[in-house]
Protein backbone atom coordinates (compact mmCIF):
# COMPACT_ATOMS: atom_id res chain seq x y z
CA UNK A 1 0.00 0.00 0.00
CA UNK A 2 1.34 3.38 -0.95
CA UNK A 3 2.55 5.72 1.73
CA UNK A 4 2.69 9.50 1.49
CA UNK A 5 4.68 10.76 -1.52
CA UNK A 6 8.19 11.79 -0.50
CA UNK A 7 10.30 14.52 -2.14
CA UNK A 8 14.05 14.23 -1.61
CA UNK A 9 17.13 15.90 -3.07
CA UNK A 10 20.21 14.03 -4.20
CA UNK A 11 22.15 16.58 -2.12
CA UNK A 12 20.83 14.80 0.98
CA UNK A 13 22.43 11.58 -0.26
CA UNK A 14 25.91 13.03 -0.77
CA UNK A 15 25.76 14.60 -4.24
CA UNK A 16 27.92 17.71 -4.67
CA UNK A 17 29.25 19.97 -7.46
CA UNK A 18 32.74 19.04 -6.25
CA UNK A 19 32.28 15.29 -6.76
CA UNK A 20 32.81 13.18 -9.85
CA UNK A 21 30.02 12.07 -12.17
CA UNK A 22 30.37 8.54 -10.80
CA UNK A 23 29.98 9.69 -7.18
CA UNK A 24 26.99 11.90 -8.04
CA UNK A 25 25.36 9.02 -9.90
CA UNK A 26 25.78 6.82 -6.83
CA UNK A 27 24.04 9.52 -4.78
CA UNK A 28 21.20 9.65 -7.35
CA UNK A 29 20.71 5.90 -7.24
CA UNK A 30 20.74 6.00 -3.42
CA UNK A 31 17.96 8.61 -3.50
CA UNK A 32 15.95 6.49 -5.94
CA UNK A 33 16.36 3.45 -3.68
CA UNK A 34 15.26 5.48 -0.65
CA UNK A 35 11.96 6.71 -2.13
CA UNK A 36 11.35 3.21 -3.52
CA UNK A 37 11.61 1.79 0.02
CA UNK A 38 9.12 4.41 1.23
CA UNK A 39 6.55 3.23 -1.35
CA UNK A 40 6.77 6.05 -3.93
CA UNK A 41 8.26 9.51 -4.22
CA UNK A 42 9.97 12.35 -6.06
CA UNK A 43 13.73 12.78 -6.50
CA UNK A 44 15.12 16.27 -7.28
CA UNK A 45 18.48 16.75 -9.03
CA UNK A 46 19.64 20.42 -8.68
CA UNK A 47 21.25 22.26 -11.64
CA UNK A 48 24.76 22.22 -10.16
CA UNK A 49 24.90 18.41 -9.99
CA UNK A 50 26.55 16.52 -12.85
CA UNK A 51 26.01 12.77 -12.79
CA UNK A 52 26.94 12.19 -16.46
CA UNK A 53 23.54 12.39 -18.14
CA UNK A 54 23.87 12.44 -21.94
CA UNK A 55 20.88 12.81 -24.23
CA UNK A 56 20.39 9.77 -26.44
CA UNK A 57 22.59 7.49 -24.32
CA UNK A 58 20.29 5.39 -22.09
CA UNK A 59 23.19 4.01 -20.01
CA UNK A 60 23.60 7.51 -18.51
CA UNK A 61 19.94 7.80 -17.49
CA UNK A 62 18.60 7.16 -13.96
CA UNK A 63 18.38 3.42 -13.33
CA UNK A 64 15.01 2.01 -12.17
CA UNK A 65 15.86 -1.66 -12.75
CA UNK A 66 15.77 -2.57 -9.04
CA UNK A 67 12.69 -0.51 -8.10
CA UNK A 68 9.16 -1.78 -7.58
CA UNK A 69 7.22 1.43 -6.84
CA UNK A 70 6.26 4.56 -8.77
CA UNK A 71 9.01 7.21 -8.88
CA UNK A 72 9.25 10.67 -10.47
CA UNK A 73 12.51 12.55 -11.02
CA UNK A 74 12.81 16.32 -11.53
CA UNK A 75 16.23 16.55 -13.13
CA UNK A 76 17.69 20.06 -13.57
CA UNK A 77 21.27 18.87 -14.05
CA UNK A 78 23.58 19.86 -16.88
CA UNK A 79 24.60 17.57 -19.74
CA UNK A 80 27.71 17.47 -21.93
CA UNK A 81 26.23 15.72 -24.97
CA UNK A 82 27.15 18.47 -27.43
CA UNK A 83 30.61 19.21 -28.82
CA UNK A 84 32.34 22.40 -27.63
CA UNK A 85 29.58 23.06 -25.10
CA UNK A 86 29.74 23.29 -21.32
CA UNK A 87 26.11 22.14 -21.03
CA UNK A 88 22.81 21.77 -22.83
CA UNK A 89 21.00 24.76 -21.36
CA UNK A 90 18.71 25.21 -18.38
CA UNK A 91 16.05 22.53 -18.43
CA UNK A 92 13.97 20.22 -16.31
CA UNK A 93 13.68 16.60 -17.38
CA UNK A 94 10.53 15.05 -15.95
CA UNK A 95 11.35 11.34 -15.77
CA UNK A 96 8.67 8.99 -14.49
CA UNK A 97 8.81 5.29 -13.78
CA UNK A 98 5.34 3.80 -13.33
CA UNK A 99 5.16 0.17 -12.27
CA UNK A 100 2.09 -1.85 -13.16
CA UNK A 101 1.00 -5.46 -13.31
CA UNK A 102 -1.43 -5.45 -16.24
CA UNK A 103 -0.29 -4.06 -19.61
CA UNK A 104 -2.30 -1.20 -21.01
CA UNK A 105 -4.26 -0.31 -17.87
CA UNK A 106 -2.55 2.78 -16.46
CA UNK A 107 -1.99 6.44 -17.33
CA UNK A 108 0.78 7.01 -14.81
CA UNK A 109 3.12 8.78 -17.23
CA UNK A 110 0.72 11.48 -18.44
CA UNK A 111 1.27 15.24 -18.21
CA UNK A 112 -1.97 17.24 -18.13
CA UNK A 113 -2.69 20.83 -19.23
CA UNK A 114 -6.08 21.91 -17.87
CA UNK A 115 -7.77 25.26 -18.37
CA UNK A 116 -11.15 26.91 -18.85
CA UNK A 117 -10.04 28.43 -22.15
CA UNK A 118 -7.47 27.25 -24.69
CA UNK A 119 -4.85 25.25 -22.79
CA UNK A 120 -1.70 25.14 -24.93
CA UNK A 121 1.81 23.73 -24.96
CA UNK A 122 4.26 26.09 -26.66
CA UNK A 123 7.67 25.34 -28.15
CA UNK A 124 9.18 28.77 -28.79
CA UNK A 125 12.48 29.56 -30.50
CA UNK A 126 13.66 32.97 -29.25
CA UNK A 127 17.01 33.14 -31.07
CA UNK A 128 17.89 35.13 -34.17
CA UNK A 129 20.57 32.74 -35.37
CA UNK A 130 19.90 31.33 -38.83
CA UNK A 131 21.80 28.05 -38.54
CA UNK A 132 19.29 26.39 -36.20
CA UNK A 133 15.79 27.70 -35.54
CA UNK A 134 14.19 24.30 -35.05
CA UNK A 135 11.64 23.52 -32.35
CA UNK A 136 10.55 19.89 -32.18
CA UNK A 137 8.38 17.60 -30.10
CA UNK A 138 9.94 14.11 -30.08
CA UNK A 139 8.75 10.63 -29.26
CA UNK A 140 11.26 7.85 -28.70
CA UNK A 141 12.01 4.27 -27.78
CA UNK A 142 14.63 3.35 -25.17
CA UNK A 143 16.52 6.64 -25.37
CA UNK A 144 16.47 7.01 -29.16
CA UNK A 145 14.26 9.33 -31.21
CA UNK A 146 11.62 7.52 -33.28
CA UNK A 147 9.45 10.41 -34.55
CA UNK A 148 9.42 14.16 -34.24
CA UNK A 149 6.96 16.94 -35.10
CA UNK A 150 7.59 20.65 -35.12
CA UNK A 151 9.34 23.52 -36.89
CA UNK A 152 12.34 23.40 -39.20
CA UNK A 153 13.45 20.57 -41.53
CA UNK A 154 16.17 18.19 -40.37
CA UNK A 155 19.33 17.14 -42.23
CA UNK A 156 18.98 19.46 -45.22
CA UNK A 157 20.05 17.84 -48.46
CA UNK A 158 19.74 14.27 -47.17
CA UNK A 159 17.91 13.19 -50.33
CA UNK A 160 21.10 13.79 -52.30
CA UNK A 161 23.28 12.18 -49.65
CA UNK A 162 25.07 15.50 -48.95
CA UNK A 163 24.25 17.56 -45.88
CA UNK A 164 24.07 21.32 -46.39
CA UNK A 165 23.13 24.53 -44.60
CA UNK A 166 19.34 24.91 -44.39
CA UNK A 167 17.78 28.13 -45.65
CA UNK A 168 16.02 30.59 -43.36
CA UNK A 169 12.61 29.49 -44.64
CA UNK A 170 13.42 25.78 -44.34
CA UNK A 171 14.20 26.28 -40.66
CA UNK A 172 10.65 27.58 -40.20
CA UNK A 173 8.79 24.91 -42.25
CA UNK A 174 6.48 22.51 -40.43
CA UNK A 175 7.92 18.99 -40.41
CA UNK A 176 7.31 15.42 -39.38
CA UNK A 177 10.59 13.53 -39.14
CA UNK A 178 11.58 9.92 -38.61
CA UNK A 179 14.84 8.48 -37.36
CA UNK A 180 17.11 6.16 -39.39
CA UNK A 181 14.44 5.37 -41.96
CA UNK A 182 16.86 4.98 -44.85
CA UNK A 183 20.37 3.62 -44.37
CA UNK A 184 20.81 4.82 -40.81
CA UNK A 185 21.28 8.47 -41.83
CA UNK A 186 19.73 9.86 -38.64
CA UNK A 187 16.78 12.26 -38.59
CA UNK A 188 15.08 12.67 -41.96
CA UNK A 189 12.17 14.89 -42.98
CA UNK A 190 9.23 12.69 -44.03
CA UNK A 191 6.66 15.47 -44.44
CA UNK A 192 7.34 19.18 -44.88
CA UNK A 193 4.91 22.08 -45.26
CA UNK A 194 6.46 25.19 -46.80
CA UNK A 195 5.73 28.16 -44.52
CA UNK A 196 5.72 30.70 -47.38
CA UNK A 197 3.13 29.08 -49.68
CA UNK A 198 1.69 26.01 -47.95
CA UNK A 199 3.17 23.46 -50.38
CA UNK A 200 3.27 19.89 -49.00
CA UNK A 201 6.14 17.51 -49.68
CA UNK A 202 6.34 13.80 -48.83
CA UNK A 203 9.27 11.40 -48.98
CA UNK A 204 12.37 13.16 -47.66
CA UNK A 205 12.31 16.56 -49.39
CA UNK A 206 13.18 19.55 -47.20
CA UNK A 207 11.62 22.23 -49.41
CA UNK A 208 8.56 21.17 -51.49
CA UNK A 209 8.13 23.13 -54.74
CA UNK A 210 4.62 21.90 -55.62
CA UNK A 211 1.33 22.06 -53.71
CA UNK A 212 1.57 18.28 -53.21
CA UNK A 213 4.94 16.77 -54.04
CA UNK A 214 5.45 13.02 -53.59
CA UNK A 215 8.97 11.64 -53.81
CA UNK A 216 9.80 7.95 -53.59
CA UNK A 217 12.23 6.77 -50.95
CA UNK A 218 15.51 5.21 -51.99
CA UNK A 219 14.92 1.62 -53.10
CA UNK A 220 11.13 2.07 -53.36
CA UNK A 221 9.06 1.82 -56.55
CA UNK A 222 6.73 4.67 -55.59
CA UNK A 223 3.08 4.00 -54.90
CA UNK A 224 0.07 6.09 -53.93
CA UNK A 225 -2.83 3.91 -52.81
CA UNK A 226 -6.52 4.80 -52.62
CA UNK A 227 -8.80 2.12 -51.24
CA UNK A 228 -12.56 1.95 -50.81
CA UNK A 229 -14.08 -0.06 -48.00
CA UNK A 230 -17.61 0.00 -49.41
CA UNK A 231 -18.22 -0.22 -53.16
CA UNK A 232 -16.81 1.81 -56.06
CA UNK A 233 -13.66 3.93 -55.79
CA UNK A 234 -13.98 7.44 -57.26
CA UNK A 235 -11.27 10.06 -57.83
CA UNK A 236 -12.25 13.46 -59.26
CA UNK A 237 -10.14 16.02 -61.13
CA UNK A 238 -11.59 19.46 -61.72
CA UNK A 239 -10.94 23.04 -62.79
CA UNK A 240 -13.28 25.89 -61.82
CA UNK A 241 -15.70 24.85 -64.62
CA UNK A 242 -14.74 21.32 -65.76
CA UNK A 243 -14.57 18.00 -63.99
CA UNK A 244 -13.58 14.43 -64.80
CA UNK A 245 -14.17 11.50 -62.52
CA UNK A 246 -12.16 8.27 -62.55
CA UNK A 247 -14.14 5.32 -61.21
CA UNK A 248 -13.12 1.75 -60.45
CA UNK A 249 -16.26 -0.39 -60.71
CA UNK A 250 -16.66 -2.90 -57.91
CA UNK A 251 -18.90 -5.19 -59.99
CA UNK A 252 -16.52 -5.78 -62.93
CA UNK A 253 -13.22 -4.05 -62.07
CA UNK A 254 -13.31 -1.64 -65.02
CA UNK A 255 -11.76 1.84 -64.89
CA UNK A 256 -14.12 4.53 -66.17
CA UNK A 257 -13.45 8.15 -67.10
CA UNK A 258 -16.77 10.00 -66.93
CA UNK A 259 -18.18 13.19 -68.42
CA UNK A 260 -18.61 16.59 -66.76
CA UNK A 261 -21.44 15.44 -64.51
CA UNK A 262 -19.79 12.13 -63.66
CA UNK A 263 -22.84 10.22 -64.91
CA UNK A 264 -21.75 8.87 -68.30
CA UNK A 265 -18.57 7.05 -69.30
CA UNK A 266 -16.33 8.78 -71.84
CA UNK A 267 -13.66 6.07 -71.86
CA UNK A 268 -13.72 2.63 -70.21
CA UNK A 269 -10.71 0.38 -69.59
CA UNK A 270 -12.03 -3.10 -68.89
CA UNK A 271 -10.36 -5.59 -66.55
CA UNK A 272 -9.55 -7.73 -69.62
CA UNK A 273 -7.58 -4.94 -71.33
CA UNK A 274 -10.23 -3.60 -73.73
CA UNK A 275 -10.53 0.14 -74.36
CA UNK A 276 -14.03 1.41 -75.12
CA UNK A 277 -14.36 5.05 -76.20
CA UNK A 278 -17.85 6.57 -76.31
CA UNK A 279 -17.21 8.49 -79.57
CA UNK A 280 -14.75 6.03 -81.13
CA UNK A 281 -10.96 6.27 -81.52
CA UNK A 282 -9.42 9.04 -83.59
CA UNK A 283 -5.61 9.26 -83.52
CA UNK A 284 -4.26 11.63 -86.16
CA UNK A 285 -0.52 11.20 -86.82
CA UNK A 286 1.85 12.79 -89.35
CA UNK A 287 4.08 9.71 -89.55
CA UNK A 288 3.49 6.08 -88.86
CA UNK A 289 4.89 5.02 -85.47
CA UNK A 290 8.11 3.02 -85.43
CA UNK A 291 8.12 -0.48 -83.91
CA UNK A 292 4.36 -0.52 -83.21
CA UNK A 293 2.70 -3.36 -81.38
CA UNK A 294 0.06 -5.52 -83.02
CA UNK A 295 -3.37 -3.92 -82.85
CA UNK A 296 -2.13 -0.32 -82.96
CA UNK A 297 -4.71 1.92 -84.70
CA UNK A 298 -3.91 5.33 -86.25
CA UNK A 299 -5.45 7.82 -88.62
CA UNK A 300 -2.76 8.61 -91.21
CA UNK A 301 -2.96 10.44 -94.58
CA UNK A 302 -6.74 10.25 -94.60
CA UNK A 303 -6.80 6.51 -93.89
CA UNK A 304 -7.57 4.50 -90.77
CA UNK A 305 -4.88 1.90 -90.38
CA UNK A 306 -4.22 -0.99 -88.03
CA UNK A 307 -0.92 -2.77 -87.49
CA UNK A 308 -1.31 -6.54 -87.78
CA UNK A 309 2.03 -7.36 -86.27
CA UNK A 310 3.65 -7.62 -89.72
CA UNK A 311 2.43 -4.60 -91.66
CA UNK A 312 0.04 -1.65 -91.60
CA UNK A 313 -3.36 -2.45 -93.15
CA UNK A 314 -6.02 0.06 -94.17
CA UNK A 315 -9.29 -0.62 -92.39
N, C-alpha and C positions, 0 to 999 in steps of 0.2 A: 504494500500500500504506500502510495506516495506521501512523503512528508512535505513540509513547507519548502517552497523553492528557495535555494540558497544562492547568493551572489558573492563570489570571491574574486580576489585579484591574484595574479601570478606573483605579484610582489610579496604577498604573504607567504609564499612557498619558496622564497629565496631568489626569485628572478631579479636582475639588476642590470642597468646599462653598462656596468663595468665587467660583467661576466661574458663568457664565450657563448656562441650560439648553442653549443651542446649543453652547457649548464642551464641556459634559459629554457631550452626545450625540456630538460628534465624537470624543471620547476613547473612548466606548463602541464606536463603529463601528471605530475603530482597533484596539481589543482583539479584536473579532470577526474582523477581517481578519487579525490576527496568528495566532490559533489556527487559522484556516482554512488559512493558508500552512503551518502545522506538520502538517496532516493531519486533526486533530480536536482538541477541547478544551473546557474549561469557563471561562466568563467570570463573575466575581463583581462585583456592583454593591453597594457598602456602603450602609447606611441613610442616611448623611449626604449622599449624592450625589443631585442632582435633575437629571435630563436631560429632563424634560417629559412623562413617561409619564402618560397619562390613560386610565382604564378605558373601553372601548367606542369608543376612537378609534384605529383601526389605524395611522394615520399617525404616531402618537407611539411605536409599538412599536419594538423593535430590528429593524433591517433586515438580512435575510439574502439579498437579491436577487442579490448578487454573490458568494455563497459556493458552494462545491462540495462541502464536507465536513460531517460531522456536528458540530453545536455544541450545547452546553447552557449556559444562562444561569441563574445564581442571583441573582435581582434582589431586593434588600432595600430599594430606594429608596422615597422617599415619592411620593405622587401628590396632585394638587390638583383632582381631578375633582368634588368635592362643594362646594356653596355654603357659605360661612361656615365653612370647615374648613381648618386648616393642613396636613392630610394625611389619608390614608385608613387610618391605623393601622399597627402593626408587622406586616409580612407578608413572605413569601418567594414570589415568583413563579418557578416552575420552567418555563422556556421552552425547548423543544427544537426543533431544526431537523434532521430526519433526511432526508438525500438518498438517493434510490434510483433505479434504472433501470427496474424492472418494477413496475407498479401492483399493489398488493394483496399483496406478498410481503415485508413487513417488520413488525416490532413495535417499532420503535425509539423510539416515543413512549410506552411503557407504564410506569406506576408500579406496583411490586409490593409487596404486604403479605404476608409469609410468617410462619407461626408454627405451632407444634405443637398449639396449642389456641386456637380462636376469634380469628383475626386480625380486626380491625375498623377502620373509618375513622369517626371521630366528628366531627360538626359540633355544637358545643356553644355555646348562647347563655347567657352568664353574667350578663347585665344584668337589672335589675329594672324597667327602663323599659317602659311599656305601649304606647308608640307604634310600636315596631319590635322584635319578638322573633323575626324570621324567621331561618331558617338554611337555605340552599339550595345544592344541587349543580347547577351549570349546565353545559350543553353549548352550543357556539356555532359560528358560521361566519364567518370573516374578521372577528373582533373584535366580533361582535354576537350576543347571546343568541338561541338558537333554542328550547331547552327547558330547563326547570328542575324539580327534584324536591326536596322537603324540607318544612320546617315553616313554617306561616303563610301565609295567602292573600295574593295580590298585588292591588293596585288595588281595594280594597273599593268596592263600589257601581258597578263598571264596567258591569254589565248595564243599569243605568238611565241610564248616560251621565254620572253625577255621582259624583265621587270623594268618599269620606268616611273618617272615622276608623274603623279596624278595631277590633272588640271584643277583649277580652283572650283569649277563647276562640278567635276567628278567627285570632289571631296564633300559636296553637298547633296549629291543624288541620294534617293532612297535605295536601300539594297537589302536583299536577303542573301546571305552567304553560307556556304557549306565548307567543311574542313576536309582536306585530303580526298576530294572526290575523284580527281584524275591524277594518277601518278605520284601521289604524295606531295603535291606542290604547296600544301598549306591552305590558307583561307582563299576561297575563290568566289567571285560574285556569280550567283546563279540567276538572280533577277535584279535588274536595275531600272529605276524610273528617273528619267532625266528631269532635273528640277526646273529647267528653263522652258521646256515645251511639253512635258508630260509623256514623251515617248517611252515605251516599254521595251526592254530587251531581255531575252531568255537565253541561257546557255553559255554563260561565261564572258559576255561582253561588258566592258565597264561603261560604255558611252553609246547607248542605242541611237541610231540615226534614222529610224523609221518609227511610226506610231506603234507598231507591233513587230518586233524583229526577233525571229527565232533562229538560233544558230546551233547546229549539232555539236555534241561533245566529241572530243577526240575518240576515234574508234567506234562511233555510233553511226547508224545509217540515216538517222533523222526521221522522225515520225510524229505526226500530230494526230491524235485519235479522238474522234467524236463517237459516242456510243449512246444509243437509245435503250431505255429499259422498259419501253411500252410497246410501240408498234413501229411506224415509219420513222426514219431519221431525215430531218430537213435542215438544210443550210441555205440561208438567203444572202444574196449580194445585191446591193442597191445603190443608186445615186439619188439625188433629190427627187427625180421624176421617173426613174426606171428601176425595175427589180427583176431579178432572175432567182429562181429557187431550184436548188439541187435536192432531189429526193431519192433515198434508197427505199425501195418498196419491200416491206416485210413479207408479202405474200409470194413474190417471185424473185426477189433479189436484184431487180433491174435498177439502173441509175437513170433518173429522169431529170431533164432540164426543162423547166416550165416557162410559160409565157408571163406577161406582166402581172397578171392577177394570181399566178401560181395555181391555176385551175386546169390548164391544158398543156400536154407535153409538146415541146418543140423538138427535142431530140431525146431518144431513148437508147441506152446501152443495155442490152439484155445480159443476163448472167451466162449466156452461151456464146457471147462475143458478137452478136448482131448489132448493127447500128441502124436505127429507124428514124429518119428525119421526116417531120410532118409535111414539108413542102419539097421533098426530094433532095438529091445531092447535086450540087452545082459547083465544081471546082474548075476555075478558069486559069490555065497555065500558059505561059509563053513558050516554054520548052518542055519536052517530055522528061520526067524525072529519070535520073540515072539509078540503075540497080533497084528497080521497083520490086515489090513483093507481088506474088500472084493475087489477083483480085483487086488491084489498085485501079480506081476509076478516076479519069480526068476529062475535062472539056478542053480540047486543043484544036486550034485552027478550024473552028466551026463544027467539030465532030466530037461525039462522046465515045471515049475509048476505054477499054478495059485491058489490063495486062493478064495474060493467061498463064504466065510463068515462063513462056518461051518468047512471046512476041505481043506487041500491041495489036488489038483487034477492035475495029469500029463496031459499035453496038447499033 
